[in-house]
Amino acid sequence: MLKRFADSWSRYRKYRATVWELGGLNDRELADLGIPRADIPRLAREAVR
């Protein structure tokens, strides 16, 4: 059970770091990457899978 919690916590931290990093980019930088701002949460979820 503790390992499962640790794994969940680790995935959550990676999710938040991804959202933070992408959220820090301006709209032009996101457009250069082909990422709409609305897709940031979905991309972060996919990154931790």
Z-matrix of the N, CA and C atoms (Angstrom, degrees):
N
C 1 1.439
C 2 1.533 1 110.30
N 3 1.303 2 117.18 1 -39.98
C 4 1.461 3 120.83 2 179.88
C 5 1.528 4 110.43 3 -65.00
N 6 1.331 5 117.05 4 -39.41
C 7 1.459 6 120.41 5 178.64
C 8 1.526 7 110.16 6 -63.52
N 9 1.320 8 116.90 7 -40.08
C 10 1.461 9 119.97 8 179.46
C 11 1.534 10 110.66 9 -63.24
N 12 1.320 11 116.17 10 -41.71
C 13 1.460 12 120.34 11 177.37
C 14 1.531 13 110.39 12 -63.01
N 15 1.325 14 116.28 13 -44.43
C 16 1.467 15 120.29 14 179.97
C 17 1.528 16 110.79 15 -62.45
N 18 1.323 17 117.22 16 -40.74
C 19 1.464 18 120.78 17 178.12
C 20 1.528 19 110.78 18 -64.70
N 21 1.322 20 116.96 19 -43.04
C 22 1.466 21 121.08 20 178.78
C 23 1.521 22 110.70 21 -63.23
N 24 1.315 23 116.41 22 -42.66
C 25 1.465 24 120.85 23 179.69
C 26 1.533 25 110.47 24 -63.60
N 27 1.305 26 116.55 25 -41.28
C 28 1.454 27 121.06 26 179.54
C 29 1.537 28 110.56 27 -63.76
N 30 1.329 29 116.93 28 -44.66
C 31 1.465 30 120.18 29 177.94
C 32 1.521 31 110.96 30 -63.02
N 33 1.324 32 117.73 31 -39.63
C 34 1.456 33 121.39 32 178.77
C 35 1.530 34 110.55 33 -62.59
N 36 1.322 35 116.96 34 -43.85
C 37 1.469 36 120.73 35 179.65
C 38 1.524 37 111.09 36 -63.35
N 39 1.331 38 117.62 37 -39.99
C 40 1.466 39 120.90 38 177.56
C 41 1.525 40 110.44 39 -66.02
N 42 1.341 41 116.48 40 -39.70
C 43 1.456 42 121.12 41 177.56
C 44 1.524 43 109.97 42 -60.04
N 45 1.343 44 117.09 43 -50.25
C 46 1.467 45 121.17 44 -178.19
C 47 1.527 46 111.36 45 -63.37
N 48 1.331 47 116.99 46 -38.47
C 49 1.472 48 119.79 47 179.05
C 50 1.527 49 110.58 48 -64.82
N 51 1.325 50 117.04 49 -40.07
C 52 1.461 51 120.93 50 179.15
C 53 1.520 52 110.88 51 -65.69
N 54 1.343 53 116.44 52 -45.27
C 55 1.471 54 120.49 53 177.83
C 56 1.523 55 109.80 54 -60.74
N 57 1.309 56 117.23 55 -42.90
C 58 1.465 57 121.60 56 -178.82
C 59 1.525 58 110.93 57 -63.37
N 60 1.326 59 116.12 58 -45.82
C 61 1.469 60 119.97 59 -178.75
C 62 1.527 61 111.41 60 -64.43
N 63 1.324 62 116.89 61 -49.63
C 64 1.460 63 119.44 62 -179.08
C 65 1.525 64 111.24 63 -68.71
N 66 1.316 65 116.85 64 -36.54
C 67 1.454 66 120.75 65 178.86
C 68 1.519 67 112.68 66 -65.70
N 69 1.302 68 117.20 67 -22.50
C 70 1.451 69 121.59 68 179.24
C 71 1.519 70 113.72 69 -79.47
N 72 1.322 71 116.27 70 -12.46
C 73 1.465 72 119.70 71 178.58
C 74 1.522 73 109.74 72 -79.65
N 75 1.320 74 116.47 73 148.28
C 76 1.460 75 118.61 74 176.32
C 77 1.532 76 109.29 75 -82.49
N 78 1.314 77 116.46 76 171.03
C 79 1.466 78 121.09 77 -174.88
C 80 1.525 79 112.67 78 -61.34
N 81 1.303 80 116.84 79 -34.43
C 82 1.465 81 119.68 80 179.24
C 83 1.533 82 111.16 81 -67.97
N 84 1.329 83 116.97 82 -42.65
C 85 1.465 84 120.54 83 178.34
C 86 1.528 85 110.49 84 -63.81
N 87 1.315 86 116.44 85 -41.49
C 88 1.466 87 119.36 86 177.25
C 89 1.525 88 110.88 87 -63.34
N 90 1.331 89 116.67 88 -41.64
C 91 1.467 90 120.36 89 178.84
C 92 1.527 91 110.61 90 -62.52
N 93 1.324 92 117.26 91 -38.27
C 94 1.467 93 120.63 92 177.37
C 95 1.525 94 111.05 93 -60.80
N 96 1.326 95 116.16 94 -32.66
C 97 1.466 96 121.17 95 178.61
C 98 1.532 97 112.30 96 -86.39
N 99 1.320 98 116.15 97 -9.14
C 100 1.461 99 120.40 98 -179.20
C 101 1.518 100 112.55 99 77.32
N 102 1.328 101 117.05 100 30.13
C 103 1.459 102 122.04 101 -176.76
C 104 1.526 103 109.59 102 -116.99
N 105 1.329 104 117.56 103 114.70
C 106 1.464 105 119.03 104 171.97
C 107 1.528 106 109.68 105 -71.64
N 108 1.314 107 117.45 106 143.71
C 109 1.469 108 121.21 107 -177.84
C 110 1.530 109 111.47 108 -56.36
N 111 1.318 110 117.41 109 -34.85
C 112 1.461 111 121.13 110 -178.62
C 113 1.533 112 112.66 111 -66.51
N 114 1.324 113 118.01 112 -18.51
C 115 1.468 114 121.84 113 -178.88
C 116 1.521 115 113.63 114 -88.17
N 117 1.316 116 118.23 115 -4.14
C 118 1.469 117 120.87 116 -176.45
C 119 1.531 118 112.04 117 -57.13
N 120 1.339 119 120.67 118 -49.47
C 121 1.473 120 118.47 119 179.60
C 122 1.531 121 113.44 120 -60.20
N 123 1.333 122 116.43 121 -39.64
C 124 1.468 123 119.66 122 179.59
C 125 1.526 124 110.70 123 -64.99
N 126 1.314 125 116.96 124 -43.54
C 127 1.465 126 120.57 125 179.40
C 128 1.528 127 110.93 126 -64.16
N 129 1.314 128 116.40 127 -37.59
C 130 1.472 129 119.76 128 178.60
C 131 1.527 130 110.55 129 -65.93
N 132 1.322 131 117.00 130 -40.83
C 133 1.480 132 119.88 131 176.94
C 134 1.519 133 110.74 132 -61.84
N 135 1.332 134 116.46 133 -43.45
C 136 1.465 135 120.13 134 179.12
C 137 1.532 136 111.61 135 -64.56
N 138 1.313 137 116.81 136 -33.09
C 139 1.467 138 120.96 137 -178.84
C 140 1.518 139 112.50 138 -65.94
N 141 1.311 140 117.93 139 -29.09
C 142 1.470 141 119.59 140 -176.87
C 143 1.521 142 112.81 141 -94.06
N 144 1.308 143 118.02 142 -1.37
C 145 1.473 144 120.54 143 177.41
C 146 1.491 145 111.82 144 -80.87
